[in-house]
Structure formats: C-alpha cells, structure tokens
C-alpha cells in the first residue's frame, strides 16, 4: 500500500524554523551551546505531594503559583522584545451560541506567507531526523527556562528539559515543553516525559492553564518530542461534556483509585482519566494507553486539564480520512487542522468568512469527522484498557462535568501568594 500523505501549511513555532543553518554561530539549543548556557532553572522536588487532594469547605482558595508568574513574566518579556510573528492579543474571539459554547478564534497570522508542505499521516512512530528542523536549532532567546526535578545534578543535566515560546501563539502564554532536548527524542510518549508534563500542570496551579499533545498523524508538525500549553480564561467545551463512568472488573487501576470515563454526547469519542493515589499513578495509566496507541499506529491527541487532575485521550482519524479523500471539501476549505485544541473546543480559523459564520453546528460537523467510528472506538477502548490490565464490565452516567469542580467558569480568581517552599529557581 502506498504511503498516505496530506498537504498542509506547517505552523511556524520558532523563528529559526525556516533557516538553513550550517554549523552554529549563535546561541542555539544544541550540544555545542546548551551545556554551557546560563538558562534559568525551575527545579521541583521529587514526589512533591499526592495528585488527588481531599477537598473541603475549609480548603484555601486557589492561589497563583510562582511558575505561573515565571511563565507569564518571561513570555511577556519575549513579547516586548518582538520575538512573536504577530500579536495574539489582537486576534478576535467569539463564543458560538448553543449548549457547548465552542470558542472560535480568527488567527490570520498563523499561515502568513507559508506554502503547503507534504506530511505523512499513516505512520505514528517515525525516527528522529536531525537534518530536518528540530528544537536544538532554536535560539536561546526563545527559551524561558529549564524545567526539571530537583536533585544534586540538576544544574549540570546532560539533557535538560526546557520551556520555550511558540512564536505563532494561539493564546496568551503559549509555550512548548521540550523534555530532555539533547536526547533528540521523536514525537512519541514515554512514561517519564508524560509525568513531566503533569508536573508542569500541577506546578502552574491554574485550571486555565492546559497542556496538550499531538501525535504524528494527529497534526503534530515537528517530529521532536514536545507538549504545548497556554492560558485560556474560559472552560473548554470538552471539559463540560457529560461522561459515562467505565466500571472495571480487574485489579490494577482500581487499586490505585484511578477512574476512567467515556465522553458522552460530544462530537469526538474519547476517554477521561482522573483520580489516583499519586501523580505517578495517573501518569503511568495514561502514558501506557498512549504507548499502546502509538505502537499500534493509531493517531491520538491528549489534553491535560484541571491542574493535571483530568486527562482526555482522543484516538482520531481525520488526517487519514483527508488523505483518502473522505472529508467533506467544505470542511477542508476552512483549513482547520483538528489537533488537541480544536478537538477540545477551541477552534482556530484562518479566514474571516469562516469566523463570522462559525456555529455550534459547523463545529460539531468538523469534529465529528475527527472521531473514530463507534465500532472502531469500542475496539480501541478495549485494547487501551487491556494494556492497563483492566476490563470493562459496564458504564454508568455521571454529570459531574457540568456541575461542580470541573465547571471552570465558577472558580474564584486566584490571589497572588508568596514563593512556594518546594521549588526554586537558579540562574
């Protein structure tokens, strides 16, 4: 069978993405420069606290963390220095009328002066290719800080994890988390890198800060391991969607108090993981599921929500259907690439016509094309649970996503607090 490809305009995430760099000659993130750099280090303690904390009326109201201020302060500094391709704060936004309140953004700057590039979409795991653009070629001025666990050798890590700006931001504070950058890992989930992403969500301590992951074949542009993250002061539609709790019959995640649910009455079929006695328990469950998907060549997207307490997993097939000519041409004309943010309900549009005509019906039609068919999703769901040592026995309806802790619109505004005692920044 011939390989499946699509043509799309790649997102420019770095100002060095289109350069033909021969040698170095500048402060890059490669082995020639990074080991002797003086990038700030945000160090977090190992096994900080359990992920799931008991809630009570006496619990302190949410507070902004030091990481929150560090990310936004450094991001705004890069904005003042003119490192972004456009001012995302000038992009128009609107909420579509209807039950789900999809968020539409007009972002004409993302595809400015770019030609479509051919992408292979039928191979989720591809080897790292150092000849193509990767994050080691990024200039250090685009990096905000290193983000690593605190231990004796953190300051001298041979392959640090870094947080960098996305020069084509979707929203305020749009950054990239690049685990172990000098290891040149391809875009594939592993347990330690996924745990690092959850740690960042928890350290940010802001429910409006979410992280996302796109696999190859699910609209990842660069085959160098990275997560994306940004702030959006609205609940994503998927965070409000009702779910069906999956009742499990085998030991495994039950012993670790992890709950798995299935999205109900949402255009994209997906699973929701939450709970767990520790962050590592939840991280390992989701990472194992992702590893199964990528090893079985099933494209997928991940949304890390609610400070790392809820994780949405979406197997998807849009790019493959597009390559096979099975997507409605009207939807293709919108040039929407349904990756994790679009699937979650934040839809980035490039044409004013589409923005002005955006509706819940159109968003539903687009996202429905992303979803696996019902029968195929049932098969994939069973395999995911089996990979985690589980088996589904039944499902029960739950409504907690629409009323209660997951309704982000009812959260109080966090107040500024002092620097937490369990993290430190080194210069």
N, C-alpha and C positions, 0 to 999 in steps of 0.2 A: 504494500500500500504506500502511495506517495505521501510525503510529509504534508501536514496541514499548516498553512500559514495565513495570516491576515496582514493587511496594510493599515497602519495607524500612525498618527503623529505622536512620537515619543515625548513624554514630559521631560523638560529640562530641569533637573533637580540641583545642578551645580553649574556655576559659570565656566567651569573647565570641561564641561561635558562635550563640547564641540571642538575642542582644541586638539591638534595633533602634537602631542608633547614628545619630544625626543630628548632623552636624558631628564634632568630635573631643572636646575637653575632657579629654583624657588622653594619656599617652604611648603612642601606637599605632605600627604599623609602616608607616604611610602616608607620603606625601611631606611632610605637614605636620610630622612629628615625627622620622622616622628619620634624615634627613640631618644633624641637629644632635644626635643621640643620642651617648652615650658607651659604647656596647656594646663589650665586649672583642673584639679581632680576633685570630683564629688565622690566621697567614699562612704559607703553604707555598711553597717555592721552585719555580719553573718547571722542568719536565723534571728532576725530582729524581733518579731512578735508573730503570733498566730494570725492568719489572714482573717478568720472569722472571729469577730469580737462580739461579746454579748451586748445587746442594746438595752437601754433603759431610759426612763424619763429624766433621770439624773445625769445622764451622759453629757459631757461638754458639747457645745455646739461645734460644728466643723471649723477648723482653722486652716488658714493658708500655710503651707509648708515652706521651708527655706528653698527646696527645689523649685517650687512654684515661682518664687521671686527670682531665683537664679536663671531659670529658663527664659522668663519674660524679659528680665533685665538685659541679658545677653542678646536675646533676639531683637529687642528694640535698639540696642547698640548697633547691630548689623544693619538695621533699617536706616538708622541715621547715617551710616557710612555708605549707603546706596548699593548694597550687595544684592538686593532683590530685583527681579526683572520687571516688577510692577508693584504698585501699592495696593495690596489686597484689601485695605480698609475702604477703598473707593468702589469695590465690587458691590453691585446691587444684589439684595437678597429679598425673597418673599416666601411666605408660607402658603401652601396650596390649601384652599378650603376643603373641608372634609374631615372624616374621622381620624385619619392618621397624621395630618398636618405635615406632609413632606416639605422639606426645605430645599428651595431652588436657589441657585446662585448663578448670576451672569458673570462669567470669568473669561473675557475675550483675550486676555493676555497670555493664557497658558499655551496657546498654539500659534502665537505670533511668529510669522516668518519661518515656519517649520514645514518640512516636506514629510509625507508619509514614509514610514520605514516598514520593511517586512519583518514580521515576528513569527517564529514557530510557536504553535499553540497546542501541539499534541504530545509534548514531552515535558512533564513537570520537573523532572530532575535532569539538569544539564551541567556538564563540567564547567568550572570556572575558567574563563578565558582572559588572561592578563593583557592580551592585545586590544581588547575592547575596553570601553570606558568602565572604570570601577572606582570605588571611593578612595583608593590610595592615591588617585590623581587629583583629588580635591585640594585646594589651597587651604592652609591652616586658618586663614582669616574667616572661613566659613564654618569652622568648628567652634562650638561654645565651650565644651569641657569634656573631660573624660568621666565616665560613669562606671564605677567598679566597686566590688566588695572590698571592705577594709581588711587588710592583712599586712603583714610585715613587708611584703614585696610589692604592694600596690603601686607605690610611686615609681617602681622600676619594672612594671609589667612589660613583658616582651611583645605582647599583642593586646594593647588596651582597647576597651570598648569606648566609643566616642558618641557624642551628640552633636549633630551638625544641622545647619539650617537647610530647608528646602527652598531654593531660590525662586521656585514657582509655587508659592503657598496657596493653599485652598482657604485657610483661615488663619487667624491671629495665632502666633506662636507655633507655626507649622515646622516641625523638626523631624530629623531622621535619627534613629538609634541604630548604630552600626556595631554589632558585637565582634570583639576580637578582630579588629580591622586588618591587621597584618597577616592573619591566617588565611585571608583571601577565600573565605567560605562562600560557596554558591548559595543561591536563594533557596534554602531548604531549612526546615525547622529541626532543631536538636533540643534536648532537654535543658541544657544549661543556658542557651540563648533565650529560650522562651521564658525561663524563670527570671532572667534579667529584665525582660520586658514587663513582667508582672511586678517586679520590684520597682521599676520606674513608675508604674501606675500608682502603686501604693505610696511611694515616697512623695509624689506630686500632691497627694491628699486633696484632690479636687475632682468631684464627679463629672465636671465639664471637660476634663482632660482625658481623651481616649487615645488608645494606641490601636493601630491596625496593621494587618499583614496581608499581602497578596502573593500567592504562589505564581510561578511561571504557568502560563496557560490561563491565569485568572487576573491578567493585566498588571503583573509586575513588569517594569520596564528594564530594570538593571539586574543582571544575574550576579549580585554580590549581596550577601545576607544583610537585610535591613528591615526595620519596622518604621512606620510613620506615626506621628502623633500631632494633635493640635487641640486648641481650646475652642469650644462652641457652647455659648451660654443658652442652649436650648436642649431639650431631650430629643434624641434621635427617635424617629418613628418605631424602629425595631425594639427600642428599649421599653416601649409602651405596649407592644403586641402581647396578646394573651398566649399562654403556653399550656401544654399538656405534660404533666409530670410523668416520666417513664418509671414504672415500678420495676425494680431489679430483683432477680431471684438468686443470683450467685454472690458469693462473698467477693470482696475486692473494694470497689469504691464505696459500698455501703459502710464497710468498717471504718473508712476514713471520712464518713459523713458528707460525701460529695453527692450532689443531686444533679441529675441530667433530665432536661425537659426538651420538648419539641415545640417549635413555633407553631401557632395555630392562627389561621385567618391572616396570614401575611404572604405577600406575593412570592417570596423566596423561602423555600423549605430549609430549615436549619435546626441545629441543636444548641442548647444553652447549658453550660456547665457552671455550677456555683457551689458554695459551701466548702467543706474540707476542714480538717483539724489544723492544717498549716498551709501556707502559701505553696510549699513544695508539693503537697498532696494534689492540690488543684492543678498546679502547673504540669505535673507529671501526667495527670489524666488527659489533659488537653493535648499536650505535646505528643503523647503516644498515639492519640487519634490522628493528629496531623501527620505524623510519621507514617502511619498506615496509608493515609490518603496519597501522600507523595510517592511512596514506594509502589503503590498500585495505579499510579499515573492518573489520579483524579484531581483536577484543579480545585482550589479552595481559597476562601478568604476567612480572616479571623478578626473579630472586633473585641478588644479588651475594654470593658466598661466598668463603671461604678468602683473606681479606685482598685481595679483588679479583682473585684468580688464576683463579677459575672463575665463570662466569656462566651461569645457567639461564634459558632463554627458553621460555615456555609460551603458545602460542596457545590460547584457550579459548572455550567456547560456553555455559556454564552459564546465564548471565543471559538469553540469547536463548531457550534451551530453557524456562526458567522462564516467560518472558513468553508463550510459545506453549503453555503448559500441558503440556509434555512431561517434566517432572521428577516423579518419584515423590512423592506427597503426604507419605509417611512421612519422606522426606528433608527436605522443605520445613518440616515441623513442628519440626525441630531448630533452625531459624533460623540455620543456619551459612551465612555468606556466603563461599564458597570463593575468597578472594583469595590473594595470594602466600604468606602464612604458612601458610594451611591447605593449599594445594597442595604446599608443601614438607614438610608432615607435622606441623605444629604447629597443632592444631585447637582453636579456642576455642568452648566450649559455654556456653550461657546457662541451661540447665535442669539441675538436679541429676540428674533421671532419665536424661537423655542421657549425662551424665558417668559415672554409675555403670554404665551399660550400654555404654560406649564399648568398641569392639573393633576389631581389625585388619580384620575382615570388613566392619563398618559403615563404617570409614574408606575402605576400598577401594571400596565401593559408591558412597559420596558422591563421591569424587574421580573415579571413572570417568565420572560424569555431566558433569564439567568438560571432559574431554578431547575434542578433535576426533576424529571417526571416522577410522579408519585410512586410508581412501582420500583423504579431505579433507586429512588431515595430510600425506600424501605430496605432494599438490599444493602445499600451502602451503610445505612444506620446500623443494621445488624452486624456488619463487619467491624464497624467502629467500636461497638460495644464489646464484641468478641475480643478485639485487640486489647481492650482494657480489662478482660477477664469477667465480663458481665453478659447477662442475657435478659432481654425484655420480657416481662410477664403481662403487663397491662399498662394503660395510661389513664391518668385522671386529670380533669381540667383544673387549672389554677388561674387565679385572677390577680395575683399579687403584683403583676407588672403594670396594671392600670391604676391601682390604688395602693399607696403605701410607699415603702422605702425606695422603689425604683422610679417613682414619679419625680424626676429631677426638677420639674417646674415648681415644686413645693419646698425645695430646700432653702434654708436660710442663707443669706450672704455671709461667707466666712469672714472672720476678722483676722487682722494681721497679728501674728504671735512671734515670740522670740525664736531664736535658732534652736531646733531640737537638739537634745544632748546626744542622740545616737547617730549623728552624721557629722562629717567635717569636710571642709574644702581646703585643699592645699594648692599653693601657687608655686 
